[in-house]
Amino acid sequence: MIKDVFNKTIVVTGGAVGIGYAIAESFLQNNPRVVIILDINEELGAAAINNLAAKYGENKVVFFKCDVITDLESISNRIVEEYKTVDVLVNNAGMLNDSAFKETIEINVTALIDWSFKFWEHMRKDKSGKGGTIMNIASIYGYMIDPYVPVYHASKFAVMGFTKSLGHVNNFTKFGVRVVAICPGFTETVLLKDMKTWTPKVKEEFNAYAKSQPWQKPEAVGKAAVEVFENAKSGTAWRIFDSQPVIEV
């Protein structure tokens, strides 16, 4: 059965710019109830809301300033109190800085798991929830290997394992919460422009390697994310690469 975005309440972490923003806008193009953008950068969040509200209506999009590490309880409780039901959580907030490996794991893995379980509890049908979807933003670096960013690789492999286990058909059957992942390839975002490796030499090598790779716009990822939402089975992960057709990985 095709899932319908219409009238859904959608939460996107790290949604002020880049892939998160593109996903938020793609959902807005399909007439949800509301898209709630969370981001630590208040200035970028305000700009995002101004742009999106002008296109889709002020009642369709809101922004809450949020640090995904420290603000889970306060922000999630506020969202549920104001909107009652959350249908979709997009765990997009992340970082690419192998020189700060503890923070990378905390944001890319620990926070993603915390937010997933929080809204999984809210959505689970066996406890009077209405079901729902958790979409985790992984990466092609969650299943392929190169020698440049081992910490980032580790974090995205963790996202893939968590998604496929929590979203396993056995769990979906018992609890009614679908968990899926998308794996974007090289995408033109600030994340890659500001990336850091553990030594300058490795960054030089990575930059040379990256120039040889196909790149895509965030909008391509946003469009594909809605396609995955509409069609994917729980526990699956999907490659979004060079504007090619989306395929399961």
C-alpha positions as a printed NumPy array, in Angstrom:
array([[  0.   ,   0.   ,   0.   ],
       [  1.314,   3.436,  -0.921],
       [  1.738,   5.717,   2.091],
       [  0.168,   9.146,   1.74 ],
       [  1.833,  12.35 ,   2.969],
       [ -1.539,  14.145,   3.056],
       [ -2.469,  15.504,   6.473],
       [  0.572,  13.986,   8.201],
       [  2.495,  15.714,  10.992],
       [  6.174,  15.488,  10.102],
       [  9.236,  16.315,  12.21 ],
       [ 12.614,  16.905,  10.537],
       [ 15.745,  17.297,  12.665],
       [ 18.538,  19.431,  11.23 ],
       [ 15.984,  20.78 ,   8.779],
       [ 17.104,  24.381,   8.292],
       [ 19.494,  23.776,   5.395],
       [ 20.769,  21.167,   2.969],
       [ 19.208,  17.722,   2.79 ],
       [ 16.938,  18.335,   5.788],
       [ 15.507,  21.473,   4.216],
       [ 15.03 ,  19.716,   0.874],
       [ 13.194,  16.837,   2.55 ],
       [ 10.982,  19.268,   4.455],
       [ 10.09 ,  21.095,   1.253],
       [  9.396,  17.888,  -0.655],
       [  6.97 ,  16.787,   2.046],
       [  5.344,  20.233,   1.967],
       [  4.731,  19.832,  -1.757],
       [  2.471,  16.888,  -0.919],
       [  0.088,  18.704,   1.435],
       [  0.919,  17.419,   4.925],
       [ -0.843,  18.745,   8.006],
       [  2.388,  20.45 ,   9.123],
       [  6.157,  20.085,   8.852],
       [  8.056,  20.867,  12.061],
       [ 11.659,  21.858,  11.403],
       [ 14.157,  21.441,  14.239],
       [ 17.629,  22.953,  14.052],
       [ 20.262,  24.317,  16.402],
       [ 20.841,  27.373,  14.191],
       [ 18.059,  29.845,  14.966],
       [ 18.993,  32.274,  12.191],
       [ 18.95 ,  29.609,   9.493],
       [ 15.759,  28.169,  10.944],
       [ 13.993,  31.524,  10.75 ],
       [ 15.107,  31.956,   7.141],
       [ 13.887,  28.463,   6.273],
       [ 10.479,  29.126,   7.773],
       [ 10.132,  32.451,   5.98 ],
       [ 10.929,  30.836,   2.639],
       [  8.719,  27.804,   3.097],
       [  5.777,  29.652,   4.664],
       [  5.726,  32.046,   1.72 ],
       [  5.37 ,  29.093,  -0.645],
       [  3.142,  26.713,   1.301],
       [  1.343,  28.75 ,   3.955],
       [  2.187,  29.891,   7.469],
       [  0.094,  27.123,   9.033],
       [  2.024,  24.415,   7.186],
       [  5.518,  24.844,   8.621],
       [  6.992,  25.754,  12.009],
       [ 10.477,  25.996,  13.482],
       [ 11.721,  25.063,  16.94 ],
       [ 15.288,  25.758,  17.951],
       [ 16.681,  22.421,  19.076],
       [ 19.937,  20.769,  20.039],
       [ 19.273,  17.081,  19.335],
       [ 21.683,  16.041,  22.085],
       [ 20.233,  18.096,  24.954],
       [ 16.681,  19.085,  23.974],
       [ 14.981,  15.76 ,  23.26 ],
       [ 12.621,  15.736,  26.22 ],
       [ 11.593,  19.387,  26.15 ],
       [ 11.102,  19.622,  22.39 ],
       [  9.45 ,  16.233,  21.875],
       [  7.054,  16.902,  24.746],
       [  6.233,  20.319,  23.298],
       [  5.556,  18.816,  19.877],
       [  3.25 ,  16.119,  21.233],
       [  1.459,  18.592,  23.485],
       [  0.798,  21.009,  20.617],
       [  0.148,  18.559,  17.777],
       [ -1.029,  15.427,  19.66 ],
       [  0.081,  12.975,  16.972],
       [  3.372,  12.782,  15.084],
       [  3.194,  10.586,  11.991],
       [  6.728,  10.909,  10.611],
       [ 10.117,  11.551,  12.215],
       [ 13.044,  12.275,   9.887],
       [ 16.354,  11.901,  11.739],
       [ 18.513,  14.129,   9.558],
       [ 20.728,  16.034,  12.009],
       [ 24.347,  14.977,  11.626],
       [ 27.962,  15.998,  11.332],
       [ 31.063,  15.035,   9.351],
       [ 34.147,  15.703,  11.45 ],
       [ 36.439,  12.751,  12.048],
       [ 38.686,  14.904,  14.238],
       [ 35.815,  15.077,  16.788],
       [ 34.9  ,  11.418,  16.946],
       [ 32.998,  11.462,  20.234],
       [ 30.73 ,  14.301,  19.119],
       [ 30.253,  12.625,  15.745],
       [ 29.019,   9.436,  17.401],
       [ 26.897,  11.399,  19.855],
       [ 25.064,  13.284,  17.104],
       [ 25.035,  10.747,  14.28 ],
       [ 24.279,   7.683,  16.39 ],
       [ 23.309,   8.302,  20.013],
       [ 20.966,  11.226,  19.351],
       [ 19.413,   9.441,  16.377],
       [ 18.691,   6.399,  18.536],
       [ 17.303,   8.552,  21.371],
       [ 14.932,  10.431,  19.04 ],
       [ 13.906,   7.228,  17.294],
       [ 12.962,   5.455,  20.511],
       [ 11.152,   8.527,  21.852],
       [  8.86 ,   8.775,  18.848],
       [  8.686,   5.003,  18.383],
       [  7.093,   4.861,  21.848],
       [  4.702,   7.644,  20.828],
       [  3.73 ,   5.87 ,  17.587],
       [  3.567,   2.195,  18.654],
       [  0.113,   0.748,  18.093],
       [  0.263,  -1.713,  20.993],
       [  0.252,   1.272,  23.369],
       [ -2.607,   3.202,  21.73 ],
       [ -0.41 ,   4.987,  19.192],
       [ -1.483,   5.404,  15.584],
       [  1.615,   3.933,  13.987],
       [  3.976,   5.987,  11.899],
       [  7.296,   6.163,  10.098],
       [ 10.829,   6.891,  11.276],
       [ 13.184,   7.775,   8.43 ],
       [ 16.886,   7.785,   9.274],
       [ 19.356,   9.605,   7.057],
       [ 22.289,   7.269,   6.566],
       [ 24.675,   7.585,   3.61 ],
       [ 26.308,   5.555,   0.882],
       [ 29.068,   5.517,   3.528],
       [ 26.789,   3.262,   5.542],
       [ 27.49 ,   0.331,   3.221],
       [ 30.525,   1.227,   1.066],
       [ 34.089,   1.815,   2.249],
       [ 36.881,   4.215,   1.427],
       [ 39.946,   5.046,   3.566],
       [ 39.178,   8.682,   4.363],
       [ 36.538,   9.039,   7.103],
       [ 36.49 ,   5.953,   9.354],
       [ 34.531,   7.626,  12.158],
       [ 31.833,   8.854,   9.789],
       [ 31.725,   5.367,   8.252],
       [ 31.283,   3.857,  11.71 ],
       [ 28.425,   6.223,  12.526],
       [ 26.539,   5.524,   9.308],
       [ 27.076,   1.755,   9.53 ],
       [ 25.512,   2.05 ,  12.989],
       [ 22.518,   3.905,  11.55 ],
       [ 22.017,   1.146,   8.987],
       [ 22.199,  -1.626,  11.586],
       [ 19.845,   0.187,  13.952],
       [ 17.337,   0.889,  11.165],
       [ 17.259,  -2.653,   9.84 ],
       [ 16.945,  -4.189,  13.306],
       [ 14.344,  -1.836,  14.806],
       [ 12.466,  -1.824,  11.514],
       [ 12.596,  -5.624,  11.129],
       [  9.325,  -7.123,   9.938],
       [  8.869,  -8.851,  13.324],
       [  8.932,  -5.488,  15.107],
       [  6.77 ,  -3.794,  12.504],
       [  4.175,  -6.559,  12.836],
       [  4.092,  -6.274,  16.635],
       [  4.311,  -2.518,  17.058],
       [  3.155,  -0.927,  13.786],
       [  6.033,   1.539,  13.43 ],
       [  7.877,   1.529,  10.128],
       [ 11.611,   2.331,  10.234],
       [ 13.515,   3.004,   6.999],
       [ 16.774,   4.629,   5.932],
       [ 17.934,   6.603,   2.943],
       [ 21.544,   6.628,   1.783],
       [ 22.418,   9.748,  -0.2  ],
       [ 25.54 ,   9.845,  -2.311],
       [ 27.717,  12.943,  -2.676],
       [ 25.372,  15.889,  -2.21 ],
       [ 26.094,  19.607,  -2.432],
       [ 25.718,  20.602,   1.228],
       [ 27.593,  22.534,   3.889],
       [ 28.306,  19.223,   5.622],
       [ 30.771,  18.187,   2.936],
       [ 32.197,  21.669,   2.41 ],
       [ 33.108,  21.931,   6.091],
       [ 34.121,  18.301,   6.645],
       [ 37.23 ,  17.498,   8.677],
       [ 39.426,  14.41 ,   8.645],
       [ 41.84 ,  13.266,  11.339],
       [ 44.869,  14.584,   9.385],
       [ 45.221,  17.332,   6.727],
       [ 46.879,  14.858,   4.353],
       [ 43.839,  12.62 ,   4.357],
       [ 41.578,  15.587,   3.652],
       [ 43.655,  16.45 ,   0.586],
       [ 43.264,  12.889,  -0.652],
       [ 39.538,  12.89 ,   0.082],
       [ 39.015,  16.181,  -1.775],
       [ 40.799,  14.796,  -4.824],
       [ 38.7  ,  11.629,  -4.645],
       [ 35.464,  13.584,  -4.181],
       [ 36.073,  15.638,  -7.315],
       [ 35.938,  12.427,  -9.352],
       [ 32.554,  11.413,  -7.956],
       [ 29.084,  12.266,  -9.291],
       [ 27.325,  14.939,  -7.252],
       [ 23.65 ,  15.71 ,  -6.762],
       [ 21.573,  18.596,  -5.455],
       [ 19.771,  18.347,  -2.098],
       [ 16.5  ,  18.645,  -4.   ],
       [ 17.145,  15.256,  -5.613],
       [ 17.448,  13.713,  -2.151],
       [ 14.297,  15.474,  -0.961],
       [ 12.254,  14.163,  -3.868],
       [ 13.605,  10.642,  -3.427],
       [ 12.901,  10.716,   0.328],
       [  9.19 ,  11.217,  -0.374],
       [  9.292,   8.352,  -2.875],
       [ 10.846,   6.119,  -0.21 ],
       [  8.238,   7.257,   2.32 ],
       [  5.443,   6.355,  -0.049],
       [  6.718,   2.918,  -1.032],
       [  9.362,   1.399,   1.261],
       [  8.832,  -1.553,   3.551],
       [ 10.003,  -1.343,   7.15 ],
       [ 13.609,  -2.307,   7.8  ],
       [ 14.828,  -1.326,   4.341],
       [ 17.454,   1.184,   3.193],
       [ 17.579,   2.999,  -0.124],
       [ 20.383,   4.494,  -2.19 ],
       [ 19.945,   8.004,  -3.597],
       [ 22.834,   8.458,  -5.981],
       [ 23.575,  10.829,  -8.847],
       [ 19.856,  11.375,  -9.57 ],
       [ 19.567,   7.706, -10.607],
       [ 16.467,   5.647,  -9.758],
       [ 16.233,   4.89 ,  -6.049],
       [ 17.312,   1.315,  -5.268],
       [ 17.345,  -0.819,  -2.134],
       [ 20.715,  -1.569,  -0.558]])
